[in-house]
Amino acid sequence: MRGQEGISYSMPVFLLDGKRLLHAAPWKAHLAIYPLSEERDLDPQAAAALADHSSGASTLKLLYKQPFPTEQVDAVVRAHLARLADGR
C-alpha cells in the first residue's frame, strides 16, 4: 500500500494506492473530515462515539476548542481502509 496526498474538490485529500481515503478541510471553528464512514463499516461503540462529532452531509466535525478525538478519527480511518480493501 502506498499513501499519497493530493488536492480534490479544492481540499487536501489522502489517497491510498491512488484511491481517495478521506478529505480534510479547516474551517473557522472546526476541522472537517469527509466522508464519515458508513455506520455498517464501524463497530457499534465507534459509531456511538462519532455521533457527537458527526454533522449532516457525511462530515466528521472536530471543534478546535475540544480535545482531539483520536480514537474516533482512528475508527473512521480504519473503516475507510477496510472499505478500500474490500474494493468499495
Biopython code that builds the backbone (N, CA, C, O; Angstrom):
import numpy as np
from Bio.PDB.StructureBuilder import StructureBuilder

atoms = [
    (1, "MET", "N", (0.833, -1.173, 0.000)),
    (1, "MET", "CA", (0.000, 0.000, 0.000)),
    (1, "MET", "C", (0.880, 1.240, 0.000)),
    (1, "MET", "O", (1.913, 1.302, 0.666)),
    (2, "ARG", "N", (0.438, 2.212, -0.763)),
    (2, "ARG", "CA", (1.215, 3.439, -0.844)),
    (2, "ARG", "C", (0.313, 4.636, -0.574)),
    (2, "ARG", "O", (-0.648, 4.867, -1.308)),
    (3, "GLY", "N", (0.615, 5.400, 0.475)),
    (3, "GLY", "CA", (-0.149, 6.587, 0.808)),
    (3, "GLY", "C", (0.372, 7.803, 0.061)),
    (3, "GLY", "O", (1.573, 7.950, -0.163)),
    (4, "GLN", "N", (-0.552, 8.664, -0.317)),
    (4, "GLN", "CA", (-0.212, 9.895, -1.023)),
    (4, "GLN", "C", (-1.112, 11.011, -0.521)),
    (4, "GLN", "O", (-2.128, 10.773, 0.132)),
    (5, "GLU", "N", (-0.717, 12.222, -0.840)),
    (5, "GLU", "CA", (-1.528, 13.395, -0.555)),
    (5, "GLU", "C", (-1.833, 14.083, -1.863)),
    (5, "GLU", "O", (-1.053, 13.995, -2.810)),
    (6, "GLY", "N", (-2.952, 14.763, -1.926)),
    (6, "GLY", "CA", (-3.297, 15.497, -3.122)),
    (6, "GLY", "C", (-4.331, 16.560, -2.812)),
    (6, "GLY", "O", (-4.617, 16.848, -1.650)),
    (7, "ILE", "N", (-4.885, 17.135, -3.856)),
    (7, "ILE", "CA", (-5.957, 18.123, -3.733)),
    (7, "ILE", "C", (-7.101, 17.637, -4.612)),
    (7, "ILE", "O", (-6.900, 17.289, -5.776)),
    (8, "SER", "N", (-8.298, 17.617, -4.045)),
    (8, "SER", "CA", (-9.502, 17.246, -4.774)),
    (8, "SER", "C", (-10.647, 18.058, -4.188)),
    (8, "SER", "O", (-10.732, 18.219, -2.971)),
    (9, "TYR", "N", (-11.516, 18.566, -5.031)),
    (9, "TYR", "CA", (-12.595, 19.438, -4.573)),
    (9, "TYR", "C", (-12.041, 20.627, -3.787)),
    (9, "TYR", "O", (-12.675, 21.101, -2.843)),
    (10, "SER", "N", (-10.865, 21.105, -4.173)),
    (10, "SER", "CA", (-10.182, 22.241, -3.527)),
    (10, "SER", "C", (-9.842, 21.971, -2.066)),
    (10, "SER", "O", (-9.707, 22.911, -1.282)),
    (11, "MET", "N", (-9.703, 20.706, -1.690)),
    (11, "MET", "CA", (-9.345, 20.333, -0.319)),
    (11, "MET", "C", (-8.209, 19.321, -0.357)),
    (11, "MET", "O", (-8.047, 18.592, -1.336)),
    (12, "PRO", "N", (-7.420, 19.282, 0.724)),
    (12, "PRO", "CA", (-6.439, 18.207, 0.824)),
    (12, "PRO", "C", (-7.158, 16.862, 0.860)),
    (12, "PRO", "O", (-8.204, 16.715, 1.493)),
    (13, "VAL", "N", (-6.582, 15.895, 0.175)),
    (13, "VAL", "CA", (-7.141, 14.554, 0.168)),
    (13, "VAL", "C", (-6.004, 13.575, 0.438)),
    (13, "VAL", "O", (-4.880, 13.758, -0.029)),
    (14, "PHE", "N", (-6.318, 12.543, 1.196)),
    (14, "PHE", "CA", (-5.365, 11.476, 1.461)),
    (14, "PHE", "C", (-5.763, 10.298, 0.593)),
    (14, "PHE", "O", (-6.917, 9.872, 0.585)),
    (15, "LEU", "N", (-4.791, 9.783, -0.134)),
    (15, "LEU", "CA", (-5.018, 8.696, -1.084)),
    (15, "LEU", "C", (-4.261, 7.457, -0.641)),
    (15, "LEU", "O", (-3.225, 7.546, 0.018)),
    (16, "LEU", "N", (-4.784, 6.318, -1.007)),
    (16, "LEU", "CA", (-4.101, 5.059, -0.753)),
    (16, "LEU", "C", (-4.118, 4.286, -2.058)),
    (16, "LEU", "O", (-5.180, 3.920, -2.562)),
    (17, "ASP", "N", (-2.948, 4.043, -2.594)),
    (17, "ASP", "CA", (-2.829, 3.380, -3.894)),
    (17, "ASP", "C", (-3.667, 4.089, -4.958)),
    (17, "ASP", "O", (-4.273, 3.449, -5.816)),
    (18, "GLY", "N", (-3.690, 5.423, -4.885)),
    (18, "GLY", "CA", (-4.394, 6.232, -5.867)),
    (18, "GLY", "C", (-5.892, 6.373, -5.639)),
    (18, "GLY", "O", (-6.565, 7.061, -6.406)),
    (19, "LYS", "N", (-6.425, 5.739, -4.607)),
    (19, "LYS", "CA", (-7.860, 5.823, -4.309)),
    (19, "LYS", "C", (-8.079, 6.749, -3.117)),
    (19, "LYS", "O", (-7.310, 6.733, -2.156)),
    (20, "ARG", "N", (-9.139, 7.556, -3.190)),
    (20, "ARG", "CA", (-9.418, 8.501, -2.108)),
    (20, "ARG", "C", (-9.755, 7.792, -0.802)),
    (20, "ARG", "O", (-10.620, 6.918, -0.748)),
    (21, "LEU", "N", (-9.052, 8.191, 0.234)),
    (21, "LEU", "CA", (-9.316, 7.669, 1.570)),
    (21, "LEU", "C", (-10.227, 8.647, 2.307)),
    (21, "LEU", "O", (-11.304, 8.269, 2.768)),
    (22, "LEU", "N", (-9.797, 9.897, 2.417)),
    (22, "LEU", "CA", (-10.628, 10.933, 3.020)),
    (22, "LEU", "C", (-10.079, 12.318, 2.700)),
    (22, "LEU", "O", (-8.912, 12.483, 2.344)),
    (23, "HIS", "N", (-10.957, 13.308, 2.837)),
    (23, "HIS", "CA", (-10.616, 14.718, 2.646)),
    (23, "HIS", "C", (-10.581, 15.398, 4.010)),
    (23, "HIS", "O", (-11.218, 14.937, 4.957)),
    (24, "ALA", "N", (-9.839, 16.485, 4.104)),
    (24, "ALA", "CA", (-9.821, 17.289, 5.324)),
    (24, "ALA", "C", (-9.895, 18.758, 4.930)),
    (24, "ALA", "O", (-9.277, 19.183, 3.954)),
    (25, "ALA", "N", (-10.659, 19.526, 5.701)),
    (25, "ALA", "CA", (-10.778, 20.951, 5.401)),
    (25, "ALA", "C", (-10.846, 21.741, 6.702)),
    (25, "ALA", "O", (-11.665, 21.441, 7.571)),
    (26, "PRO", "N", (-9.988, 22.749, 6.838)),
    (26, "PRO", "CA", (-10.051, 23.595, 8.035)),
    (26, "PRO", "C", (-11.124, 24.665, 7.863)),
    (26, "PRO", "O", (-11.219, 25.288, 6.806)),
    (27, "TRP", "N", (-11.918, 24.875, 8.885)),
    (27, "TRP", "CA", (-12.919, 25.926, 8.921)),
    (27, "TRP", "C", (-12.615, 26.805, 10.121)),
    (27, "TRP", "O", (-11.704, 26.506, 10.894)),
    (28, "LYS", "N", (-13.356, 27.868, 10.282)),
    (28, "LYS", "CA", (-13.073, 28.844, 11.339)),
    (28, "LYS", "C", (-13.065, 28.205, 12.734)),
    (28, "LYS", "O", (-12.164, 28.475, 13.529)),
    (29, "ALA", "N", (-14.044, 27.375, 13.032)),
    (29, "ALA", "CA", (-14.165, 26.809, 14.375)),
    (29, "ALA", "C", (-13.917, 25.309, 14.455)),
    (29, "ALA", "O", (-13.926, 24.735, 15.544)),
    (30, "HIS", "N", (-13.693, 24.669, 13.303)),
    (30, "HIS", "CA", (-13.529, 23.206, 13.337)),
    (30, "HIS", "C", (-12.731, 22.709, 12.142)),
    (30, "HIS", "O", (-12.557, 23.405, 11.141)),
    (31, "LEU", "N", (-12.260, 21.487, 12.286)),
    (31, "LEU", "CA", (-11.643, 20.746, 11.189)),
    (31, "LEU", "C", (-12.696, 19.741, 10.726)),
    (31, "LEU", "O", (-13.280, 19.026, 11.540)),
    (32, "ALA", "N", (-12.930, 19.692, 9.432)),
    (32, "ALA", "CA", (-13.911, 18.751, 8.886)),
    (32, "ALA", "C", (-13.184, 17.634, 8.155)),
    (32, "ALA", "O", (-12.241, 17.879, 7.403)),
    (33, "ILE", "N", (-13.628, 16.419, 8.381)),
    (33, "ILE", "CA", (-13.105, 15.255, 7.672)),
    (33, "ILE", "C", (-14.282, 14.648, 6.925)),
    (33, "ILE", "O", (-15.345, 14.400, 7.496)),
    (34, "TYR", "N", (-14.065, 14.414, 5.631)),
    (34, "TYR", "CA", (-15.113, 13.876, 4.761)),
    (34, "TYR", "C", (-14.596, 12.615, 4.065)),
    (34, "TYR", "O", (-13.383, 12.535, 3.873)),
    (35, "PRO", "N", (-15.350, 11.684, 3.692)),
    (35, "PRO", "CA", (-16.685, 11.435, 4.225)),
    (35, "PRO", "C", (-16.588, 10.657, 5.535)),
    (35, "PRO", "O", (-15.599, 9.975, 5.803)),
    (36, "LEU", "N", (-17.611, 10.774, 6.319)),
    (36, "LEU", "CA", (-17.719, 9.976, 7.529)),
    (36, "LEU", "C", (-17.990, 8.542, 7.093)),
    (36, "LEU", "O", (-18.776, 8.312, 6.173)),
    (37, "SER", "N", (-17.366, 7.603, 7.726)),
    (37, "SER", "CA", (-17.559, 6.189, 7.362)),
    (37, "SER", "C", (-19.019, 5.796, 7.521)),
    (37, "SER", "O", (-19.728, 6.313, 8.385)),
    (38, "GLU", "N", (-19.449, 4.884, 6.683)),
    (38, "GLU", "CA", (-20.810, 4.367, 6.831)),
    (38, "GLU", "C", (-20.904, 3.594, 8.133)),
    (38, "GLU", "O", (-19.953, 2.927, 8.540)),
    (39, "GLU", "N", (-22.044, 3.688, 8.775)),
    (39, "GLU", "CA", (-22.216, 3.035, 10.075)),
    (39, "GLU", "C", (-21.978, 1.531, 9.983)),
    (39, "GLU", "O", (-21.486, 0.927, 10.936)),
    (40, "ARG", "N", (-22.316, 0.924, 8.857)),
    (40, "ARG", "CA", (-22.120, -0.530, 8.714)),
    (40, "ARG", "C", (-20.649, -0.915, 8.737)),
    (40, "ARG", "O", (-20.315, -2.069, 9.003)),
    (41, "ASP", "N", (-19.754, 0.053, 8.458)),
    (41, "ASP", "CA", (-18.318, -0.215, 8.453)),
    (41, "ASP", "C", (-17.663, 0.022, 9.810)),
    (41, "ASP", "O", (-16.471, -0.237, 9.978)),
    (42, "LEU", "N", (-18.427, 0.508, 10.770)),
    (42, "LEU", "CA", (-17.885, 0.831, 12.095)),
    (42, "LEU", "C", (-18.411, -0.145, 13.129)),
    (42, "LEU", "O", (-19.515, -0.673, 12.995)),
    (43, "ASP", "N", (-17.615, -0.382, 14.159)),
    (43, "ASP", "CA", (-18.164, -1.186, 15.244)),
    (43, "ASP", "C", (-19.156, -0.296, 16.004)),
    (43, "ASP", "O", (-19.039, 0.928, 15.952)),
    (44, "PRO", "N", (-20.125, -0.886, 16.703)),
    (44, "PRO", "CA", (-21.180, -0.097, 17.358)),
    (44, "PRO", "C", (-20.663, 0.952, 18.335)),
    (44, "PRO", "O", (-21.227, 2.043, 18.418)),
    (45, "GLN", "N", (-19.598, 0.641, 19.077)),
    (45, "GLN", "CA", (-19.055, 1.618, 20.024)),
    (45, "GLN", "C", (-18.482, 2.826, 19.292)),
    (45, "GLN", "O", (-18.686, 3.961, 19.723)),
    (46, "ALA", "N", (-17.772, 2.599, 18.199)),
    (46, "ALA", "CA", (-17.209, 3.709, 17.423)),
    (46, "ALA", "C", (-18.316, 4.553, 16.820)),
    (46, "ALA", "O", (-18.232, 5.781, 16.825)),
    (47, "ALA", "N", (-19.352, 3.911, 16.302)),
    (47, "ALA", "CA", (-20.477, 4.648, 15.710)),
    (47, "ALA", "C", (-21.142, 5.528, 16.754)),
    (47, "ALA", "O", (-21.486, 6.676, 16.471)),
    (48, "ALA", "N", (-21.328, 4.999, 17.960)),
    (48, "ALA", "CA", (-21.956, 5.782, 19.024)),
    (48, "ALA", "C", (-21.072, 6.958, 19.429)),
    (48, "ALA", "O", (-21.573, 8.058, 19.661)),
    (49, "ALA", "N", (-19.762, 6.735, 19.515)),
    (49, "ALA", "CA", (-18.841, 7.807, 19.901)),
    (49, "ALA", "C", (-18.770, 8.895, 18.841)),
    (49, "ALA", "O", (-18.561, 10.064, 19.167)),
    (50, "LEU", "N", (-18.942, 8.527, 17.578)),
    (50, "LEU", "CA", (-18.881, 9.505, 16.488)),
    (50, "LEU", "C", (-20.129, 10.373, 16.408)),
    (50, "LEU", "O", (-20.103, 11.439, 15.792)),
    (51, "ALA", "N", (-21.213, 9.932, 17.019)),
    (51, "ALA", "CA", (-22.465, 10.687, 16.942)),
    (51, "ALA", "C", (-22.282, 12.124, 17.425)),
    (51, "ALA", "O", (-22.895, 13.041, 16.878)),
    (52, "ASP", "N", (-21.456, 12.328, 18.433)),
    (52, "ASP", "CA", (-21.230, 13.688, 18.959)),
    (52, "ASP", "C", (-20.426, 14.552, 17.999)),
    (52, "ASP", "O", (-20.440, 15.777, 18.118)),
    (53, "HIS", "N", (-19.730, 13.943, 17.055)),
    (53, "HIS", "CA", (-18.865, 14.691, 16.145)),
    (53, "HIS", "C", (-19.371, 14.706, 14.706)),
    (53, "HIS", "O", (-18.793, 15.377, 13.851)),
    (54, "SER", "N", (-20.443, 13.972, 14.437)),
    (54, "SER", "CA", (-20.918, 13.916, 13.051)),
    (54, "SER", "C", (-21.858, 15.079, 12.768)),
    (54, "SER", "O", (-22.555, 15.592, 13.644)),
    (55, "SER", "N", (-21.840, 15.461, 11.514)),
    (55, "SER", "CA", (-22.659, 16.567, 11.064)),
    (55, "SER", "C", (-23.265, 16.189, 9.729)),
    (55, "SER", "O", (-22.601, 15.529, 8.929)),
    (56, "GLY", "N", (-24.477, 16.573, 9.462)),
    (56, "GLY", "CA", (-25.155, 16.366, 8.180)),
    (56, "GLY", "C", (-24.319, 15.688, 7.113)),
    (56, "GLY", "O", (-23.652, 14.717, 7.470)),
    (57, "ALA", "N", (-24.278, 16.035, 5.991)),
    (57, "ALA", "CA", (-23.550, 15.582, 4.803)),
    (57, "ALA", "C", (-22.302, 14.732, 5.027)),
    (57, "ALA", "O", (-21.248, 15.033, 4.466)),
    (58, "SER", "N", (-22.399, 13.690, 5.827)),
    (58, "SER", "CA", (-21.301, 12.735, 5.992)),
    (58, "SER", "C", (-19.994, 13.393, 6.417)),
    (58, "SER", "O", (-18.936, 13.124, 5.848)),
    (59, "THR", "N", (-20.079, 14.245, 7.408)),
    (59, "THR", "CA", (-18.934, 15.029, 7.859)),
    (59, "THR", "C", (-18.598, 14.723, 9.307)),
    (59, "THR", "O", (-19.483, 14.649, 10.161)),
    (60, "LEU", "N", (-17.326, 14.548, 9.573)),
    (60, "LEU", "CA", (-16.819, 14.446, 10.934)),
    (60, "LEU", "C", (-16.311, 15.833, 11.296)),
    (60, "LEU", "O", (-15.328, 16.307, 10.727)),
    (61, "LYS", "N", (-16.978, 16.482, 12.239)),
    (61, "LYS", "CA", (-16.666, 17.863, 12.606)),
    (61, "LYS", "C", (-15.909, 17.856, 13.939)),
    (61, "LYS", "O", (-16.443, 17.437, 14.966)),
    (62, "LEU", "N", (-14.662, 18.326, 13.906)),
    (62, "LEU", "CA", (-13.805, 18.327, 15.093)),
    (62, "LEU", "C", (-13.572, 19.766, 15.524)),
    (62, "LEU", "O", (-12.836, 20.506, 14.872)),
    (63, "LEU", "N", (-14.202, 20.157, 16.626)),
    (63, "LEU", "CA", (-14.064, 21.526, 17.122)),
    (63, "LEU", "C", (-12.667, 21.747, 17.685)),
    (63, "LEU", "O", (-12.142, 20.910, 18.420)),
    (64, "TYR", "N", (-12.073, 22.878, 17.334)),
    (64, "TYR", "CA", (-10.714, 23.177, 17.798)),
    (64, "TYR", "C", (-10.648, 23.346, 19.313)),
    (64, "TYR", "O", (-9.624, 23.045, 19.925)),
    (65, "LYS", "N", (-11.737, 23.827, 19.924)),
    (65, "LYS", "CA", (-11.694, 24.091, 21.362)),
    (65, "LYS", "C", (-11.955, 22.847, 22.214)),
    (65, "LYS", "O", (-12.012, 22.935, 23.440)),
    (66, "GLN", "N", (-12.113, 21.702, 21.571)),
    (66, "GLN", "CA", (-12.287, 20.446, 22.296)),
    (66, "GLN", "C", (-11.073, 19.549, 22.064)),
    (66, "GLN", "O", (-10.387, 19.694, 21.052)),
    (67, "PRO", "N", (-10.799, 18.631, 22.979)),
    (67, "PRO", "CA", (-9.682, 17.701, 22.776)),
    (67, "PRO", "C", (-9.880, 16.918, 21.479)),
    (67, "PRO", "O", (-11.003, 16.569, 21.115)),
    (68, "PHE", "N", (-8.784, 16.651, 20.797)),
    (68, "PHE", "CA", (-8.853, 15.911, 19.534)),
    (68, "PHE", "C", (-9.293, 14.477, 19.814)),
    (68, "PHE", "O", (-8.668, 13.794, 20.625)),
    (69, "PRO", "N", (-10.358, 14.007, 19.159)),
    (69, "PRO", "CA", (-10.876, 12.652, 19.416)),
    (69, "PRO", "C", (-10.095, 11.589, 18.638)),
    (69, "PRO", "O", (-10.592, 11.034, 17.657)),
    (70, "THR", "N", (-8.905, 11.323, 19.075)),
    (70, "THR", "CA", (-8.002, 10.411, 18.372)),
    (70, "THR", "C", (-8.647, 9.061, 18.075)),
    (70, "THR", "O", (-8.534, 8.556, 16.958)),
    (71, "GLU", "N", (-9.315, 8.479, 19.051)),
    (71, "GLU", "CA", (-9.901, 7.149, 18.858)),
    (71, "GLU", "C", (-10.990, 7.167, 17.789)),
    (71, "GLU", "O", (-11.101, 6.224, 17.006)),
    (72, "GLN", "N", (-11.792, 8.229, 17.749)),
    (72, "GLN", "CA", (-12.854, 8.311, 16.755)),
    (72, "GLN", "C", (-12.288, 8.487, 15.350)),
    (72, "GLN", "O", (-12.765, 7.864, 14.401)),
    (73, "VAL", "N", (-11.276, 9.332, 15.218)),
    (73, "VAL", "CA", (-10.648, 9.533, 13.908)),
    (73, "VAL", "C", (-9.981, 8.241, 13.461)),
    (73, "VAL", "O", (-10.048, 7.879, 12.286)),
    (74, "ASP", "N", (-9.346, 7.552, 14.379)),
    (74, "ASP", "CA", (-8.728, 6.265, 14.062)),
    (74, "ASP", "C", (-9.780, 5.275, 13.557)),
    (74, "ASP", "O", (-9.531, 4.540, 12.602)),
    (75, "ALA", "N", (-10.944, 5.252, 14.190)),
    (75, "ALA", "CA", (-12.015, 4.345, 13.771)),
    (75, "ALA", "C", (-12.483, 4.664, 12.351)),
    (75, "ALA", "O", (-12.752, 3.754, 11.567)),
    (76, "VAL", "N", (-12.582, 5.955, 12.018)),
    (76, "VAL", "CA", (-13.001, 6.354, 10.673)),
    (76, "VAL", "C", (-11.952, 5.927, 9.647)),
    (76, "VAL", "O", (-12.296, 5.383, 8.598)),
    (77, "VAL", "N", (-10.686, 6.170, 9.945)),
    (77, "VAL", "CA", (-9.620, 5.799, 9.009)),
    (77, "VAL", "C", (-9.588, 4.284, 8.815)),
    (77, "VAL", "O", (-9.468, 3.810, 7.685)),
    (78, "ARG", "N", (-9.692, 3.530, 9.889)),
    (78, "ARG", "CA", (-9.685, 2.070, 9.786)),
    (78, "ARG", "C", (-10.873, 1.562, 8.963)),
    (78, "ARG", "O", (-10.731, 0.624, 8.178)),
    (79, "ALA", "N", (-12.042, 2.180, 9.143)),
    (79, "ALA", "CA", (-13.219, 1.783, 8.368)),
    (79, "ALA", "C", (-13.011, 2.072, 6.884)),
    (79, "ALA", "O", (-13.399, 1.270, 6.034)),
    (80, "HIS", "N", (-12.403, 3.211, 6.573)),
    (80, "HIS", "CA", (-12.118, 3.534, 5.169)),
    (80, "HIS", "C", (-11.073, 2.575, 4.589)),
    (80, "HIS", "O", (-11.178, 2.175, 3.429)),
    (81, "LEU", "N", (-10.084, 2.210, 5.374)),
    (81, "LEU", "CA", (-9.082, 1.246, 4.900)),
    (81, "LEU", "C", (-9.745, -0.101, 4.606)),
    (81, "LEU", "O", (-9.427, -0.740, 3.603)),
    (82, "ALA", "N", (-10.649, -0.529, 5.460)),
    (82, "ALA", "CA", (-11.364, -1.789, 5.234)),
    (82, "ALA", "C", (-12.231, -1.697, 3.987)),
    (82, "ALA", "O", (-12.322, -2.652, 3.214)),
    (83, "ARG", "N", (-12.866, -0.549, 3.792)),
    (83, "ARG", "CA", (-13.699, -0.346, 2.597)),
    (83, "ARG", "C", (-12.857, -0.467, 1.329)),
    (83, "ARG", "O", (-13.262, -1.128, 0.373)),
    (84, "LEU", "N", (-11.694, 0.168, 1.323)),
    (84, "LEU", "CA", (-10.823, 0.092, 0.154)),
    (84, "LEU", "C", (-10.309, -1.331, -0.062)),
    (84, "LEU", "O", (-10.197, -1.789, -1.199)),
    (85, "ALA", "N", (-9.998, -2.025, 1.033)),
    (85, "ALA", "CA", (-9.522, -3.404, 0.927)),
    (85, "ALA", "C", (-10.601, -4.308, 0.325)),
    (85, "ALA", "O", (-10.295, -5.285, -0.359)),
    (86, "ASP", "N", (-11.878, -3.965, 0.592)),
    (86, "ASP", "CA", (-13.000, -4.731, 0.040)),
    (86, "ASP", "C", (-13.306, -4.331, -1.401)),
    (86, "ASP", "O", (-14.167, -4.935, -2.042)),
    (87, "GLY", "N", (-12.615, -3.328, -1.909)),
    (87, "GLY", "CA", (-12.855, -2.892, -3.283)),
    (87, "GLY", "C", (-14.032, -1.958, -3.439)),
    (87, "GLY", "O", (-14.540, -1.778, -4.545)),
    (88, "ARG", "N", (-14.479, -1.353, -2.331)),
    (88, "ARG", "CA", (-15.601, -0.408, -2.425)),
    (88, "ARG", "C", (-15.107, 1.009, -2.474)),
    (88, "ARG", "O", (-15.908, 1.940, -2.553)),
]
sb = StructureBuilder()
sb.init_structure("model")
sb.init_model(0)
sb.init_chain("A")
sb.init_seg("    ")
for serial, (resi, resn, name, xyz) in enumerate(atoms, 1):
    if name == "N":
        sb.init_residue(resn, " ", resi, " ")
    sb.init_atom(name, np.array(xyz, "f"), 0.0, 1.0, " ", f" {name:<3s}", serial, name[0])
structure = sb.get_structure()
